[in-house]
Amino acid sequence: SESEFPFSRTALMYVYMGHLKFDHTKLYEDHFWDKNRIGRLIAHVNRIDTNSKTIFLSDNSNLNYDSLIIATGSKSNKFGWPGQDLNGVQGLYSLQDLESMELKSNEGLHRAVIVGGGLIGVEMAEMFHSRGIQVSFLVREASFWNIILPKEESAMINRHLLEQGIDLRLSEELSEIKGKEKVESIITKSNEEIVCQFVGLTVGVSPNIDFVKDSGIKVNRGIQVDEFLQTNIEDVYAIGDCAELLSPSQGRKAIEAVWYTGRMMGQTVASTLCGNKKKYNPGVWFNSAKFFDIEYQVYGYVPIQDDQSSQLYWEHPEKPLSIRLVYNKLNKSLLGVNLMGIRYRHEVCEAWIRNGTSIESVLENLSLANFDPEFFEEYESNLISIYNSNTGQSIKQKSKRKLNQVSKFLQSFSK
């Protein structure tokens, strides 16, 4: 019901900001689908009969299947706030959400209130900010996204949001949305009224699985799947945000609402359906995002607090840049990497973590991971100096980043 052709959901914010046109977000040119015998049917599924392998659609037609892959993603959370169904209250997930934001922005929108301090919330804040619309940002936690980010990185984002002119309200929550038909204001938990014309609800997402009820397919928070991404029903699979792994890999969550895992799940099921049965293996955890001007990357295990690991952290004294390495206290193997404003090579970080490379070997070769453009300043030596000062070691960089060195380095791991 969103669009005739599939598109990149993560690119929607850049359409609003004028960086892309919607056609630029399409996965392929329009003729691709028919050329490859991929049919498209615009309809909603009312229910699934797994006994007869029949799907009952909202237009009263039926569709039979041999194999069924459920990839229905997520829906934005609502928590029963008074006024949450008023005109001008919404999340940011679908193409229709984007169109509604565009419409409201052209109707004299002066202030938007965003509820929830996650990645979608900060994206929505940047979108409105790009149009000169004032933003009040209600974050329940004492510091932005501090359930995920270590305290130093979280504090960095707090400062950056305030520098951008965002009205950041930490330790604050939504109590009520007021208005007759349209949003007129909100009341906070601290009983302050903020006049606004739009409320963005960005308090997380949930698997979009209501239509699966009474189908015999087992669900918990999401549709439960095994290591092959198959449900309890033969020939029925679930992938992406709506899938809940019964036995997730160590260090991974049962439901992971990130785009690249959905892609990997699709590849896994496609392999199985084409005769090469394959287990889902997401590998080392990875995520990336952008907080206005600050790019963020995380690889592996980066805990908020943990007595079993040690952490090596460097932060630029003036710029929003930082590097954090997490390693095992006992054997010194690298566990995770957290980056702000600095890009590292995915394959290098993953190889170090997957192979349990020692922190000292990582530091010696750290420059190989750096993926920033050639003439960008490098900061790896700062991190090495901190490690040497803390431990009394005399670690030195063995190599500078060059593509041929990176290639040889990765080949050494594959051997």
N, C-alpha and C positions, 0 to 999 in steps of 0.2 A: 504493500500500500504506500510505500515511500516514493518509489521512482520506477520507471520502466527498465532502467539498466543499473546494475550494481555500481557502487561508487565507494571511495575511500572515506569512511566516517570520520577518521581523525583529521581530515583536511577541511571539514566544514567551517572551522573558525576562520580559515584563511580566505574563504569565499566572502564571509561577512566583512573581513578587514580589507577586501579589495586586492589581495595578493593573487588570487586565482578566480577563474570563472568556474561555474559548476561543471561544465563539460571537461575541464581539466582534471576533475577528481574521478572521472570514470575510469574503471580498471582497464578497459580496452575500448577500441573504436566500436561503434554500434553494430557494424556488420559482423563482428567477431562471433557473436553468439549463434546466429543462424548458420554461419559458415561451419561452425564446429558442432552442429546439431544439438545445441543446448537450448531447450525450450524455456520460455518465460511465461508464467501465468500470474496475473495480478489478482490475487484473492486471499482471503483469510481462511485459516483452518479452524473449523468449529470443533471437530473431534476426529480421533483416529480409532479405527477398528482393526486391531492387530491380528485378530483371528482370520478375517477375510482379506487382510492387507488392503484396506480401503480408507481413503482420506475423504472426509465430508467437508465441503467448502461452503463459504458464506453465501455464494450465489446459487445454492441448492444443487450444485453439480457434485459429482464424485470423481475421484482419481484413484486408480489402483497402482500398486507398486510391487516391485520384486525386492528391492532394498530401499530403506528409508534413512535419510540422514537429517536429523533435526539440528538446525543451526540458527535458532531464533533469537540469539543474543540476550540482551538485558532490557530492563525498563527502569526508569528513574523512580527512586524511592519517595514515598510520601508517608508522613507519620501522624496523620489525623489532625493537623493544625486547623483551627477555625479560619475559614476563608481560603483554604488551599485550592479550591476549585474556581476561584474568581478569575475573570478574564485578566490576563497579564501575569499569571502565575504558571511557571513551567520549568522543566529541566532542559538539558541540552544533550539530546541523544539522536533524534531523528532529523531527517530533512525538513519535516514539517515544523520541528522546533526552531530550526534555523530561519525558515520563512516567517514564522511568528515573531521572532526577534527582529527581523528586518522590518516587518510591518509596524511593530510597536515603536521602533527607533525612528520611523518616519512620521509618527503621530505626535510629535512634541514630547518625547521622553527626555526628562531632565535628570532624574535620579533612579538608579536601579539598586535594589538590595539583593545581595547574594548570600544564601544561607548554606554553610558547609565549606570546610577548608581543605578540600581535596584538589585533584588535578583538574577536574571539570570546572570547579569553581573558579580557579585562577585563570583558566582559559576564558571563561565567560567575562571575568573582570577585565582581561586584556582586550577582549572584543569591544565592550562598551567604551573602555578608555580610548580606544583608537578612534572613536567617533566623538570624543569630547563629552561623553555622558558621565556624570558623577556616579561613583560606585561606593556604596557602603557594604563592607564584607564582614559578615558575622561568622566568627570561628569559635566553636565551643571550647576547643583546647586552649591552654595558656600560651601556646606558641604554635605557629602555623605547621600543620601536618607532623606534629611531634610524635605521633604514633608510628611514623615511618622514618622520618629524618632524625639523625642525631642532633643534639641540642645546638651545636655550633652552626650546622647547615640550616636548621630551622630558624635560628636567630638571624642568619644572613637573609633569608627570604622575607622575614618580618621587615627588616630594614629596607629591603629593595621595594617591597610593596608600598611602604610609606613614602619612599623617595619618588615613586611614580605618581603620587597623589591619591592613592587609594585610601579610603576611610576604613582602616583595618580595626575591627572591634574584636580583640581577643577575649577569651573567657565570656563570650556572649552568645545567647541563643535566641531563636525565634519563639515568641509566645502566641501571637495572633496576627492574622492579616485582615485589615479592615477595608471596607468598601461596599458599595451597593451591588453593582454589576462588575465594575472594574476595580482594580487595586487602587487604593488611595493612600494607604500608609500601613506600617507594621508596628506592632508593639513588641519590644524586646523583653527578655526575662527580667531585666533590671527596671522594667516599667517605663522605658523611654519610647516615645513615639517618633518614628522617622517617616516623613512624608516621601512617597515614592510612587512611580507609575508602573513599576515592574518588579517582580520578585522571582529570582532564579533559585530553584530548589536543587542543590547539588550535594545532597547528603548521601551519595552512593547510589548504586544500582543493584537490582535483584534479577535473577534468571527469569526470562520471559517464558513461563511454562504453564500458564493457567489452562491452556487448551489440551494439555496432556492428561488432565484428570479423567478418571474412569476408562483409560485406555489399557490399563494393565501394566503400563510402563512405570517402573519404580522411580519415585522422586523423593528427595529430601529437601534441601535448599535448592538444588538443581536436579537435572535428570541424571541418575546414577549410572556410571559406566565403568567397565573393567579396563584392564591395561591395553585392550584393543579398541577401546572407545565404544564397545558394544553394550547396549542396555541388557536388561534381563530377558528381553524378547529377541528371538533370533531374527537377524536381518534388519534390526533397528539400531541405529547409532546416534550419538549426540556429540557435537563438537562446539568449541568456542565458549562464550560466556554462559551458556545455558547448561553446560555439562559439568557434572560433579564427579570427580574421580574417587572411586572407592578406596584405592590404595595409591595415593600420590607419592611421587618420588621424594626421597629425603630432602628436606629443605624447601619443598614446594607445597603450595596450598591445594586443597581439593577443587576450588573454583578460582580461576585466574582470568580476570577480565582485562586482558591485554591483547593487542591485535596480533602479535607475532605467534602466540600460542595457538590462537584460532587457525592461523595459516598452517602451522605444523600439524595440528590435529586433522585438518583437511587433507594434507599430504599423506598422513598415516592411514586414514580410512580409504582414500583413493587407492593406495597401494594394496590394501587388503581386498578391495572389491575387484581389482585387476589381477587377482590370483597370487599376490605375494603378501601373505598375511604378516602383519607388522605390528609390533608393540609401540605404543606412544612413549617417546623418550624426549622430554623437553630440554634436557641438558642442564646447564648452569643457569640459575635465575638471572634474568636481565630485564631492565626497564629503562626507559628514557622519557624525558618530558622537558618542558620549557616554562620557566617562571618569568614571564615578560622577557627580559634580556639575558636571563641566566639559563644556560643549557644544563641539564641534569642527566647523569648516567649512573646506574648502579649495576654491579655484577656480583653474583654470589651472595654471601651471608654478611650483612651489615646490621648488627643488632643495635638497639638503643642502649642497652646495658647488658653486660654479660661477663661473668667472672671467669669464664673458660677461655676467653680470647684477649689478645692485646690489640691496641689500635694505635696507629701512627698517623698523625693529622698535621697538615700544613694549611694555613690560610693566608692569602695575600693581605698585607696590612692596609691596602687602600682600595683594591678592586674586589668584586664579588667572584673570587676564584678560590677553590680549595681542592685538596687531594686527601683522601682517607684510605688507608690500607688496614685491613683486619686480618690478623693471623693467629694461629693456634699457639697458646702459651708454651705448650710442651715441646712440640716438634717444629714449631715456627713455620708451618705450611700456610700459604696464603689462603684465606677463606673468602674475602670479599674486597671490593673496590667501590668507593663512592666518590663521585666527581661533580664539581660545580664549576661551570664556565670553562672547562677543559675537556677535550675529546680524547678518548683512548680507543684503540682498535679492539673491536669485539673479540676477534679470533685469538688475539694475544692474551687478553685477560681471561678468557674462557680456558685456554690451554694451561695457564698458570694454575688456575683454581682446580680444574679437573685433574691435573697431575700432581697436585699437592706440592708445588714448587716452594722452596724455602723463601722467607721474606728477604733474606740477604741476596739470594740469586735474583729475585724480582727487582730489588733496588739496583743491582749492578746493571740490569738490562732494561730498566724502567723506560728509558728513552725510546725503546723500540715500540712501546705501546702508544706513544703520543701520536695522535692523528690530526692535530691542529695543522693549519697551512704552514708551509715551509719557513716563512719568515716571522712566524709568531714566536714570542719569547717562550722559552722552556723553563719549567720550575722544578724539574725532578731533583736537581742538585740541592734545593732547599730541604726537600724531604729526607734526602740522604744525610744531610748535615744534622737534622734533628735526631735521626736514628743513631748516628755515631755519637752524638752528645749524650743521648739517653743510655747507651749501652757500652760506651767506651771502645766500640769497634772502629775500624778505619775503612769502611766500604767505599769503593770508588766505582764510577760508571765505567763499564767495559766498552760500551758501544753507543754510537749516535744513531738516530733513526734514519735509515735508508731503506728503500723498498726491497732491494736485493737482500739486505741483512734480515729484514722481517720475514721474507720468504724462506730463507735458510733456517731461521730460528723455528718457524712453524714446522718445517720438514723434520727437524730434529725431534719434535714431540711425536709426530706421526710414526716415526721409526720405532 
